[in-house]
Amino acid sequence: MATKDGADQIENVRTWLRGLEVFAGPLGDFDPGDAPADPVDLFLDWLRAAVAAGVPDAHAMTLSTVGEDGGPDARVLILKNVDNTGWQFAVHADSPKGRQLTDRPRAALTFYWPCQGRQVRMRGTVAPASAEQSAADLLARAASARAEVLLGRQSDHLESADERDQAFREALARIESDPGLVSPEWTLYTLAPLHIEFWQADKGRLHNRLRYERPDSSSQWQRHMLWP
C-alpha cells in the first residue's frame, strides 16, 4: 500500500510534468497538400531543416524491433543513408537487436525534432546488405568505433570497467596493426517502409498528419491525411 508521502511524491511528479512546456517552437510550417509524391524528398527536407536549425544529432532515430519474448524493444541509432530503396542503419549481428532482426526481419523507425515539432515514423521489412557493403560501412567509422565493434559482447554482463577497458585497448591495437580489419558480424541493413507518417505539431493540438502508404515496395505511394 502506498504511503501518504509516496502518494504526494507521485502527485508532485505528475504536476511537475504537466507544467513542462511542449511545442515551444517556433514550430515548422507544413501543408500536406504541397507534399511531394515521394516521401524521401519530404524526409530529407525535414532533416535538412533540423540540421540547419542546429538540432543536435538530427540524424538520430529510434529503432524498434520485436524481442525474443514477442515484446517490443527499442533503442536510438544513427541513420546511415536514405535513398529510393529505404533507410539504412548498421548493427552487430550478435547484439540483441541483430538477433531480433534475423529472427523477425521487420522494424520501425522514429525520428523526432522537437524544435520544429516534427516527427517521422515508418515501419516495414528489413534486409541485410552484402558483406562487402557492410565492411565498407564499418571501415568508414573511426578506429575507436571499429574497436568497440570487435569486442563483440554487446549487452552481456560486465564484471568491471577495467575488464572492458583492457579488451578495448587490445581491440584498438588490432585495428592499428591491421587497418583493414573488419568484424564479419557488422551488418548494414535497409528498412523498406510500407507506411511513413509525417507529423507536424500544432500549439492548439490540431496536429497535421500525412501518411504515405503502399501495399508493397514496387507500388506507387498513396498519400492520406490523418485525424490528429
C-alpha positions in Angstrom: 0.0 0.0 0.0 1.3 3.4 -1.0 2.2 5.8 1.9 0.9 9.3 2.0 4.4 10.6 1.4 4.7 8.3 -1.6 1.3 9.4 -3.0 2.3 13.0 -2.5 5.6 12.4 -4.4 3.8 10.8 -7.3 1.3 13.7 -7.4 4.2 16.2 -7.3 5.8 14.4 -10.3 2.6 14.4 -12.2 2.1 18.2 -11.5 5.7 18.9 -12.5 5.3 17.0 -15.8 2.1 18.8 -16.6 3.8 22.1 -16.1 6.6 21.4 -18.6 6.2 23.4 -21.8 5.6 21.4 -25.0 5.8 22.6 -28.6 7.7 25.7 -27.6 8.6 26.4 -31.2 9.0 28.1 -33.3 7.2 25.2 -35.0 7.7 24.3 -38.6 5.2 25.0 -41.4 3.6 22.1 -43.1 0.9 22.0 -45.7 0.1 18.3 -46.6 -1.4 19.5 -49.9 2.0 20.7 -51.0 3.8 17.4 -50.0 5.9 15.8 -52.7 4.9 12.4 -54.3 8.0 10.7 -52.9 8.3 10.6 -49.1 12.1 10.5 -49.3 12.0 14.1 -50.6 9.9 15.3 -47.8 12.0 13.4 -45.2 15.2 15.0 -46.5 13.7 18.4 -46.5 12.7 18.0 -42.8 16.1 16.5 -41.9 18.0 19.4 -43.6 15.8 21.9 -41.8 16.5 20.3 -38.5 20.3 20.3 -39.2 20.1 23.9 -40.3 18.3 24.8 -37.1 21.1 23.3 -35.0 19.2 20.3 -33.7 21.7 18.1 -32.0 22.1 14.6 -33.6 19.3 15.4 -36.0 20.0 12.1 -37.8 19.4 10.0 -34.7 16.4 7.7 -34.7 14.7 5.1 -32.6 14.8 1.6 -34.0 12.0 -0.6 -32.7 12.1 -4.4 -33.1 10.4 -7.4 -31.7 12.2 -9.3 -28.9 12.7 -13.0 -28.4 9.8 -13.0 -26.0 7.5 -11.3 -28.5 7.6 -8.0 -26.7 8.7 -4.6 -28.2 12.3 -3.4 -27.9 13.7 0.0 -28.8 17.0 1.9 -28.9 18.4 5.0 -30.5 20.8 4.6 -33.5 22.2 6.9 -36.2 20.9 7.0 -39.8 23.5 5.8 -42.3 21.8 6.7 -45.6 18.4 7.1 -47.2 17.5 6.6 -50.9 14.8 5.1 -53.0 15.5 1.6 -51.6 14.9 2.7 -48.0 16.5 3.9 -44.7 19.9 2.4 -43.7 21.4 1.6 -40.4 24.0 -0.8 -39.1 24.2 -3.2 -36.1 26.3 -6.0 -34.8 24.7 -9.3 -35.9 25.2 -10.9 -32.5 23.7 -8.0 -30.5 20.2 -8.3 -29.2 18.9 -6.1 -32.0 20.9 -8.0 -34.6 19.4 -11.3 -33.4 15.9 -9.8 -33.3 16.2 -8.6 -36.9 17.4 -12.0 -38.0 14.5 -13.8 -36.3 11.9 -11.2 -37.3 13.1 -9.0 -40.2 10.6 -6.2 -39.7 11.2 -3.0 -37.8 10.0 0.6 -37.2 12.0 3.8 -37.2 11.0 7.0 -35.4 12.6 10.5 -35.9 11.7 13.4 -33.6 12.9 17.0 -34.0 11.3 18.9 -31.0 12.5 22.3 -32.0 10.3 22.1 -35.2 7.6 19.9 -33.5 8.1 17.3 -36.2 8.0 13.5 -36.1 8.5 10.9 -38.8 7.8 7.3 -38.2 7.8 4.3 -40.5 7.7 0.6 -40.5 8.4 -2.1 -43.0 10.7 -5.1 -43.9 14.4 -5.1 -43.1 17.1 -6.7 -45.3 20.8 -7.0 -44.8 23.3 -5.6 -47.3 26.1 -7.6 -48.8 29.2 -8.4 -46.8 31.2 -6.0 -48.9 28.8 -3.1 -48.3 28.7 -3.8 -44.6 32.5 -3.9 -44.5 32.8 -0.6 -46.3 30.4 1.0 -43.8 32.5 -0.3 -40.9 35.8 0.9 -42.4 34.3 4.4 -42.8 34.0 4.6 -39.0 36.6 5.9 -36.6 39.2 3.5 -35.2 37.7 3.6 -31.7 34.2 2.8 -33.1 35.6 -0.2 -35.0 37.4 -1.4 -32.0 34.2 -1.3 -30.0 32.6 -3.5 -32.6 35.4 -6.0 -32.3 34.6 -6.5 -28.7 31.5 -8.5 -29.8 29.9 -8.8 -26.4 27.3 -6.1 -26.6 24.7 -6.2 -23.8 26.5 -9.1 -22.0 27.0 -8.7 -18.2 30.2 -6.7 -17.4 32.2 -7.6 -14.3 34.3 -4.4 -14.2 35.2 -1.3 -16.2 38.8 -2.5 -16.1 37.9 -5.6 -17.9 36.1 -3.6 -20.6 38.9 -1.1 -20.9 41.6 -3.8 -21.3 39.6 -5.5 -24.0 39.1 -2.2 -25.8 42.8 -1.5 -25.8 43.5 -4.9 -27.2 40.9 -4.4 -29.9 42.3 -0.9 -30.8 45.8 -2.4 -31.1 44.5 -4.9 -33.5 42.9 -2.1 -35.6 46.1 -0.1 -35.6 48.2 -3.1 -36.7 45.7 -4.1 -39.4 43.8 -1.0 -40.6 41.6 -3.2 -43.0 40.4 -5.4 -40.2 36.6 -5.7 -40.0 34.2 -7.7 -37.9 32.2 -10.0 -40.1 29.2 -9.6 -37.8 28.9 -5.9 -38.6 25.8 -5.7 -40.8 24.3 -2.8 -42.8 20.5 -3.0 -43.0 17.9 -1.3 -45.2 14.4 -0.8 -44.0 12.0 -0.6 -46.9 8.9 1.1 -45.4 5.3 0.4 -46.5 3.9 3.2 -44.2 5.6 6.5 -43.4 3.8 9.2 -41.3 4.9 12.8 -41.2 3.6 14.6 -38.1 3.7 18.4 -37.6 2.8 19.7 -34.2 0.3 22.5 -33.6 0.1 24.5 -30.4 -3.6 24.2 -30.5 -3.2 20.4 -30.8 -4.7 20.2 -34.3 -1.6 18.5 -35.5 -1.1 17.9 -39.2 -0.5 14.3 -40.1 0.2 12.9 -43.5 0.7 9.2 -44.2 2.3 7.7 -47.3 1.1 4.1 -47.9 1.8 1.4 -50.4 0.9 -2.4 -50.5 4.5 -3.4 -51.5 7.8 -1.8 -52.3 7.2 -1.9 -56.0 3.9 0.1 -55.8 3.4 3.8 -56.1 2.9 5.8 -52.8 -0.6 6.9 -51.9 -1.0 9.9 -49.6 -3.6 10.3 -46.9 -4.2 13.0 -44.3 -5.0 11.6 -40.8 -7.1 12.9 -37.9 -5.0 14.5 -35.1 
